[in-house]
């Protein structure tokens, strides 16, 4: 928690809010003209408390690099210092945005590969939605698999947006490359997978649902979600020979660490 420094942030306005569930919501803000980012990166947002202090948190962009607004997806953490204040905001209210973009969950993490796997839980789907709005991903990969694991069906935020990509004016002709796999862990719903991502990888159900193998030569895998999922999934993949991609040592896995 700190007071903002005007040379490091801009003050923007909330322009749109949508509640998905009582504890999940999305919101848009005005976009600073000078703010640039790569799909998959995150911003630092600040909200002002009643005592005048400002609390900051990292939020991945849902919006694409070319959108005129910035969009974010948030969970309300009971008693959370940041989200409690954020959830009080309404259209027209101010939010601070750090001028510097952050993060390395971008396509540049991979130098090759033909199949892109985007594995997410909860609000971790946000950077993948940004990536799917970038024309480069559709040109670079032959197949894209988007997995979104949530507890209950009403938490499948952006499901309609994802399914409507087939009629998108720019990506529609390439949308056949995308396989969307929603996963529900606390409800049994016919036709939907019902297990943790790690289990679905280990028992082969995820590859079966995608109609695609997780292959060292071709598969490039991005992970975003709660830290436990990211760590455990990375360990499961590591046992199959996959390794985290680093600048000095290219690999097949990319993760985001802003916790």
C-alpha positions in Angstrom: 0.0 0.0 0.0 1.4 3.4 -1.0 0.5 6.8 -2.2 0.6 7.2 -5.9 3.3 9.2 -7.6 1.9 11.2 -10.6 4.9 10.5 -12.8 4.3 6.8 -12.6 0.5 6.5 -13.1 -2.5 7.9 -14.8 -6.0 8.4 -13.4 -8.6 6.7 -15.5 -12.4 6.3 -15.3 -14.4 3.1 -15.1 -16.7 3.0 -18.2 -18.5 -0.3 -17.8 -19.1 -3.0 -15.1 -20.6 -6.5 -15.6 -21.3 -8.9 -12.7 -21.0 -12.6 -13.7 -21.8 -13.9 -10.2 -22.0 -12.2 -6.7 -18.2 -12.7 -6.5 -17.0 -12.3 -10.1 -17.2 -9.2 -12.2 -15.5 -7.5 -15.2 -14.9 -3.9 -15.8 -13.6 -1.5 -18.4 -11.6 1.7 -18.0 -10.6 4.5 -20.2 -7.2 3.8 -21.8 -4.2 6.2 -21.5 -3.2 7.2 -25.0 0.5 6.3 -24.1 -0.3 2.9 -22.6 1.1 0.1 -24.7 1.2 -3.6 -24.0 1.7 -7.0 -25.5 -1.2 -9.5 -25.4 -0.9 -11.6 -22.2 0.7 -8.9 -20.1 -0.7 -7.3 -16.9 -1.1 -3.8 -15.5 -0.9 -2.6 -11.9 -4.1 -1.0 -10.8 -4.6 1.3 -7.8 -7.7 2.2 -5.9 -8.0 4.9 -3.2 -9.3 4.0 0.2 -11.3 6.2 2.5 -8.2 7.3 4.4 -6.7 8.6 1.2 -4.1 5.8 0.8 -3.9 3.8 -2.4 -3.6 0.0 -2.6 -2.2 -1.6 -5.8 -2.7 -5.0 -7.4 -1.7 -6.7 -10.6 -4.4 -7.5 -13.2 -4.1 -9.1 -16.6 -5.7 -7.3 -19.4 -8.7 -9.0 -21.0 -8.8 -6.5 -23.8 -6.5 -6.7 -26.8 -3.5 -4.5 -27.6 -5.5 -2.6 -30.2 -8.7 -1.9 -28.2 -9.5 1.6 -27.2 -10.4 0.6 -23.7 -8.8 -1.6 -21.0 -10.8 -4.5 -19.6 -10.1 -6.6 -16.5 -11.7 -9.6 -14.8 -11.8 -9.8 -11.0 -12.9 -11.9 -8.1 -14.1 -10.3 -4.9 -12.0 -11.7 -2.0 -14.0 -11.5 1.2 -12.2 -9.0 3.4 -9.6 -8.4 0.7 -7.9 -5.0 1.0 -8.0 -4.3 -2.8 -11.1 -6.1 -4.1 -13.3 -4.9 -1.3 -12.6 -1.3 -2.5 -12.7 -2.2 -6.2 -16.1 -3.8 -5.8 -17.5 -0.5 -4.4 -16.6 1.5 -7.6 -19.2 2.4 -10.1 -19.1 3.8 -13.7 -17.4 7.1 -13.7 -15.3 6.4 -10.6 -11.5 6.8 -10.8 -8.9 4.0 -10.9 -5.1 4.5 -11.1 -3.1 2.7 -13.8 0.6 2.3 -13.6 2.2 3.6 -16.8 4.5 0.6 -17.1 3.2 -2.7 -18.5 4.3 -5.9 -16.9 4.6 -9.6 -17.5 6.1 -12.3 -19.8 3.1 -14.5 -20.5 3.3 -13.6 -24.2 3.9 -15.5 -27.5 7.5 -14.3 -27.5 8.2 -16.9 -24.8 8.2 -19.6 -27.6 10.4 -19.7 -30.6 8.6 -22.6 -32.4 5.7 -25.1 -32.0 2.5 -25.6 -33.9 -0.1 -26.1 -31.1 -0.8 -23.6 -28.4 -2.5 -24.8 -25.1 -3.9 -22.2 -22.8 -4.7 -23.7 -19.4 -6.5 -21.5 -16.9 -8.5 -21.5 -13.7 -10.9 -18.8 -12.6 -9.9 -15.3 -13.5 -6.7 -16.7 -15.0 -8.5 -16.8 -18.3 -8.0 -13.1 -18.6 -4.6 -13.0 -20.4 -5.7 -15.7 -22.8 -8.7 -13.7 -23.9 -6.3 -10.9 -24.7 -4.0 -13.3 -26.6 -7.0 -14.6 -28.6 -7.7 -11.0 -29.7 -4.3 -10.7 -31.2 -4.1 -11.6 -34.9 -0.6 -13.0 -34.5 -1.8 -16.0 -32.5 -4.1 -17.1 -35.2 -1.4 -16.8 -37.8 1.3 -18.5 -35.8 -0.5 -21.6 -34.6 -2.3 -24.4 -36.4 -4.3 -25.4 -33.3 -5.2 -23.5 -30.2 -6.8 -25.2 -27.1 -8.3 -23.0 -24.5 -9.1 -24.7 -21.2 -11.1 -22.8 -18.5 -11.6 -24.7 -15.2 -14.1 -23.3 -12.7 -16.1 -24.7 -9.7 -19.6 -24.1 -11.0 -21.2 -23.5 -14.4 -22.2 -19.9 -13.7 -18.4 -19.1 -13.3 -17.8 -19.7 -17.0 -17.4 -16.0 -17.7 -16.8 -15.1 -21.3 -18.2 -18.4 -22.6 -20.5 -16.6 -25.0 -17.6 -14.4 -26.2 -15.4 -17.4 -26.9 -18.1 -19.3 -28.7 -18.9 -16.3 -30.9 -15.4 -16.1 -32.3 -16.5 -18.2 -35.2 -18.5 -15.2 -36.4 -15.9 -12.6 -35.6 -15.3 -10.1 -38.4 -11.5 -10.6 -38.2 -10.9 -14.0 -36.8 -14.0 -15.8 -38.0 -12.3 -17.6 -40.9 -9.5 -18.9 -38.6 -11.7 -19.8 -35.6 -11.8 -23.4 -36.6 -8.3 -23.6 -35.1 -9.7 -23.1 -31.6 -10.9 -25.8 -29.3 -12.6 -24.5 -26.2 -12.8 -26.9 -23.3 -14.8 -25.7 -20.2 -14.2 -27.7 -17.1 -16.5 -27.8 -14.0 -15.0 -29.2 -10.8 -17.9 -29.0 -8.3 -20.9 -29.9 -10.5 -21.7 -32.8 -12.7 -22.9 -31.4 -16.1 -23.5 -33.7 -19.0 -20.9 -33.1 -21.8 -18.5 -31.2 -19.6 -15.3 -32.5 -18.0 -15.4 -32.8 -14.2 -11.9 -33.0 -12.7 -8.9 -30.9 -12.0 -6.6 -30.0 -14.9 -3.8 -32.1 -13.5 -6.0 -35.1 -13.3 -7.3 -34.5 -16.9 -3.7 -34.4 -18.1 -2.7 -37.5 -16.2 -5.6 -39.7 -17.3 -5.5 -38.5 -20.9 -9.0 -37.0 -20.8 -7.8 -33.5 -21.8 -6.0 -34.7 -24.9 -9.1 -36.8 -25.8 -11.4 -33.8 -25.5 -9.0 -31.6 -27.6 -8.4 -34.3 -30.2 -4.8 -33.4 -29.9 -1.7 -34.8 -28.2 0.5 -32.9 -25.7 3.7 -33.3 -27.7 7.2 -32.0 -26.8 8.0 -31.0 -30.4 4.7 -29.3 -31.3 2.9 -28.3 -28.0 3.5 -24.9 -26.3 1.7 -24.5 -23.1 0.7 -21.4 -21.1 -0.6 -21.6 -17.5 -2.5 -19.0 -15.6 -4.7 -19.3 -12.5 -4.3 -19.9 -8.8 -0.7 -20.6 -7.8 -1.4 -24.2 -6.7 -2.8 -25.1 -10.1 0.1 -23.5 -11.9 2.7 -25.3 -9.8 1.0 -28.7 -9.8 0.3 -28.6 -13.5 3.9 -27.6 -14.2 5.1 -30.6 -12.2 2.8 -33.0 -14.1 4.1 -31.7 -17.4 7.7 -31.8 -16.2 7.3 -35.5 -15.5 6.4 -35.9 -19.2 9.5 -34.0 -20.3 8.2 -30.5 -20.7 10.2 -27.6 -19.3 9.6 -24.0 -18.5 10.7 -21.7 -21.3 13.4 -19.2 -20.3 15.3 -16.6 -22.3 18.5 -18.5 -22.0 16.8 -21.9 -22.4 13.7 -22.2 -24.6 11.1 -24.7 -23.5 7.5 -25.6 -23.9 5.8 -24.0 -20.8 5.2 -20.4 -19.9 3.6 -19.2 -16.7 2.8 -15.8 -15.1 4.0 -15.0 -11.6 2.4 -11.9 -10.1 1.4 -13.3 -6.7 
